[in-house]
Amino acid sequence: MSKLEEILQADVEAEIKEILTQADSQAAKMVSEAERRAAARLAVHRKKINAEERAALQQAQSAAALSVATARMQAKGEVMARLRQKVLLALEETASQPDYAKVLQALAEKAMQVAAAPQAVVAHPDDQEKLSDWARQRGLELKADPGLHLGVRIVSRSGKLIENTLPERLHRAWDTLAAELNKLLWE
């Protein structure tokens, strides 16, 4: 090998070495840049996943809270409906109590306070005997209505009807009673 060949070969090897060094440097920069971009994308992706996870968790908690609130409201409604049924049953039992005649007479007196020129008192056929003396003392005709339950109806001379029954009174007072029961039971 001649000196010139040796010099040329050394130059070529040096040039190859420099090209390889530059290529390695450029490759390292590219890898570094790719890693940086991947890390940035990964960070953005993690933030997005974390945000989605928090949103999903919050949505699940809200759905669970709504479900619990709905179940509570439904349970309260069922309890209140059962309580109302029990009160109605207790009112039904009133008819078999010894002082039921006094209850009917008190209902009739209240209805009479509203009636102008009362003419008759109407009661269930089973209750007529309990009101007969009371009606006679007030000069009222006693009539029967099998559809009238746990109460009376006063008929005025003008034809106006004033009904006063235990179930009707419960119905009118139920909202107030229910509010009080709610306070007692759940507050």
KAUR-V510771 format. One record per backbone hydrogen bond with DSSP energy under -1.0 kcal/mol. NH is the residue of the N-H (numbers start at 0). CO is the residue of the C=O. E is the energy in kcal/mol with one decimal. If there is no record, write none. Layout:
BEGIN
NH:CO:E
NH:CO:E
END
This chain:
BEGIN
5:1:-2.5
6:2:-2.7
7:3:-3.0
8:4:-2.9
9:5:-2.6
10:6:-3.0
11:7:-3.0
12:8:-2.9
13:9:-2.6
14:10:-2.9
15:11:-3.0
16:12:-2.8
17:13:-2.6
18:14:-2.7
19:15:-3.0
20:16:-2.6
21:17:-2.9
22:18:-2.9
23:19:-3.2
24:20:-2.8
25:21:-3.2
26:22:-3.0
27:23:-2.6
28:24:-2.4
29:25:-2.7
30:26:-3.0
31:27:-2.8
32:28:-3.0
33:29:-2.9
34:30:-2.9
35:31:-2.4
36:32:-2.8
37:33:-2.8
38:34:-2.7
39:35:-2.5
40:36:-3.0
41:37:-2.9
42:38:-2.5
43:39:-2.6
44:40:-3.1
45:41:-3.0
46:42:-2.6
47:43:-2.6
48:44:-3.0
49:45:-3.3
50:46:-2.8
51:47:-2.8
52:48:-2.9
53:49:-2.8
54:50:-2.7
55:51:-2.8
56:52:-2.6
57:53:-2.8
58:54:-2.7
59:55:-2.6
60:56:-2.7
61:57:-2.6
62:58:-2.7
63:59:-2.5
64:60:-2.8
65:61:-2.6
66:62:-2.5
67:63:-2.7
68:64:-2.7
69:65:-2.8
70:66:-2.5
71:67:-2.7
72:68:-2.7
73:69:-2.6
74:70:-2.7
75:71:-3.1
76:72:-2.7
77:73:-2.5
78:74:-2.7
79:75:-2.9
80:76:-2.4
81:77:-2.5
82:78:-2.7
83:79:-2.5
84:80:-2.3
85:81:-2.5
86:82:-2.5
87:83:-2.6
88:84:-2.5
89:85:-2.4
90:86:-2.5
91:87:-2.2
92:88:-1.9
94:91:-1.0
95:92:-1.4
96:93:-1.7
99:96:-1.6
102:98:-1.5
103:99:-2.6
104:100:-2.4
105:101:-2.4
106:102:-2.4
107:103:-2.5
108:104:-2.6
109:105:-2.2
110:106:-2.1
111:107:-2.4
112:108:-1.5
114:110:-1.5
118:154:-3.5
119:154:-1.9
120:140:-2.9
121:152:-3.3
122:142:-2.1
126:123:-1.9
130:127:-1.0
131:127:-1.2
134:130:-3.0
135:131:-2.4
136:132:-2.5
137:133:-1.1
138:135:-1.2
139:134:-2.8
140:118:-2.2
142:120:-2.7
144:122:-2.1
147:144:-1.8
151:163:-2.3
152:121:-1.9
153:161:-3.0
154:119:-2.8
155:159:-2.7
156:116:-2.5
158:155:-1.9
161:153:-2.6
163:151:-3.0
165:149:-2.9
168:164:-2.4
169:165:-2.4
170:166:-2.6
171:167:-2.6
172:168:-2.0
173:169:-1.3
176:172:-2.7
177:173:-3.8
178:174:-1.9
179:175:-1.9
180:176:-2.9
181:177:-2.7
182:178:-1.9
183:179:-2.3
184:180:-2.9
185:181:-2.8
186:182:-1.3
END
